[in-house]
Amino acid sequence: MSLILPIIVLVPLLFLVPLAYFDREHAGKVTVACSIIVLALAIISIFMAKTSGYNAVSFSALYISQLGLSFSLALTNITSILLAMTAILFLAVSVVGYYFIKEKEKLYGTILLISEISALGIFLAANFFLFYVFWEVTEVMMFFIIFIYGGYNKRYASIKFIIYSITSSLLLLIAIMLLYSAVPAHSFNISYLISNGSLIPQGTQLAIMLLLLISFMIKMPVFPFHSWLPDAHTEAPTTGSMILAGILLKFGGYGLILMFLILPVATTYAPYMAAIFAFSAIYSAIVSLKQTNMKRMIAYTSITDMGIIGVGIAAANVAGFIGGTYAMMSHALAISILFLIAGTMDEVYGTLEIKKITGVMKNYSGIAYLFIAGVFATVGIPLTAGFIGDVLIFIGAYGTFGALGLIPVIGILIIAAAMLWLIERSFLKGDEERKPYREIDRRIPAGAIILLAGLIILGVLPFLLLNISSI
């Protein structure tokens, strides 16, 4: 048993103390320091797992013995990728956060640190009790981020977000209770459920699968449960969009992997799920072409990417699971770059309307190049982590579904065309009369570079995280 995992989860809790003490000028430094420590500990824990085995990096402390509940954390091949993703993303969010947040800064810092705790916790949780608790906490924090710091229609977007979230959470809770009751030992332990899921009666498995599937489709999101996401992204502050796209959507993808690992009956319906995910990917890509708001356009590309990831996971093989996870990590970092630059354009041009944002390359060449790099990473060009994830996804999908598993490539092609069209309209098109309102703070390129560095390092050196011999 190792203490490093609970330390990783609880480090942000300790930083709430200095955050309450320091003023606004130093609040950002507190969150940055916290995220640096979390990233360092994450790297150490992944190295320990690589050298000593994943079983050596786990922790469990009994909580309620009568129900078999414990505070248990574990690192696996899949969760190590998600841990690295979370640590890198929150470091970038911490670096840029106080550029966008100009009121109630200490409250924002508190929400940010609690969000980091819950995001780390959900990916490291070894039982569904903790999984659900951290799931709920993150949703509540995101509601407050949108409701307090969002844009003009923040009330509508935050209420719509929480309604969808409550529905997803309720379905998840019912499914967890059924799982607990259906296995012989009445356990929340994820590894036990994976080992003994086949003992659950087929009818019960099917009921649990439907509950989990709809819950995770809402969270990813997938058509027809996707309409909350563009509204949430449009009204959320920039850092809220980064956390929403980079972390919360991945709860659904990770949950989908657990569903396939626990319920053997899910593989029977995998082709139907893959068809839904593929349709969602292509549909969202087409809809993105019609968007006039930059953040809404990026939001629809995010739905496309999550649909493609869903196809890989539905393949229900090692390549699909690992590829889907690696693609989630890549998507989190790449889409966060796009939302970061889009939010910056809103700050300096005073609008998110694509036709009103012109001459970016002329006025802000560095930012423009970072956005273009983010687009390339999003569509998965070689030497980025997205390329590794996409290759594994389609290897897995082809292995299970044959040539039909390659259909989602259409979504990637449409997204590539849509984003290049956006670049041509707003970034490369010059406008002598249109002048930006102010200069860009140096924290913006710093945050984007952190994300881009993660994409390139893990694209060039995937063996640092990747292990396709096991899950």
Beta strands, then each sheet from edge to edge (+ up, - down):
strand 1: 58-64
strand 2: 69-74
sheet 1: 1+ 2-
end
